[in-house]
Amino acid sequence: MKNITLGSLLKPLRNLFQRFHFTIFIILVVVGLAAAVLVINDMLNSLSTVDEGYKSSIEAGTIDQATLDRIKELHTSDEPVPVHQQPAGRTNPFGE
């Protein structure tokens, strides 16, 4: 009868790990990262639910006239952009 030892039983498994250890490591890392993404996504989705009776503590205010005038001075997207003029003479490109 053959003498069976623990080393002879684990030899095929050891050879498998020696040959594919890098591939197994990459698979474990990808599975771990995918699990982390799914857990974080689940946590964020569970936090995003808001009570129906929730009322924000921030109340809408009014805009003062100075801010309103500054907003009116802005150009709209259908207007051409004003041309930027360089100052006359030599300029320092490193100056502020």
Sequence and secondary structure as in RCSB ss.txt:
>XXXX:A:sequence
MKNITLGSLLKPLRNLFQRFHFTIFIILVVVGLAAAVLVINDMLNSLSTVDEGYKSSIEAGTIDQATLDRIKELH
TSDEPVPVHQQPAGRTNPFGE
>XXXX:A:secstr
     HHHHHHHHHHHHHHHHHHHHHHHHHHHHHHHHHHHHHHHHHHS   TT   S       HHHHHHHHHS 
 TTS        SS   TT  
